[in-house]
Amino acid sequence: MRSLLSAGIDTTVNALGAAVYCLARFPTEMAKLNKKSFSRPRRFEETIRFESPAQTFSRTTTRPAEIGGVQLDAGEKS
């Protein structure tokens, strides 16, 4: 958790919130994760893989694409 303490306050708060959110949203996956021999920091990293603590970043399409049934043109943010 050392890296967590050196992170910015906003991302730290968001990361902790994401971890709690993932525990509630994916209880089956979290149960599987708890059965593995991951360290606590590794478990935390795995939870924020589902929900990024930095919500201001987005992806930009480089070509037309369909994601989840939604058509995106080149240059659109998602």
Secondary structure, DSSP 8 states (H G I E B T S, - for coil): -HHHHHS-HHHHHHHHHHHHHHHHH-HHHHHHHHHS---HHHHHHHHHHHS-S-TT---B-SS-EEETTEEE-TT-B-
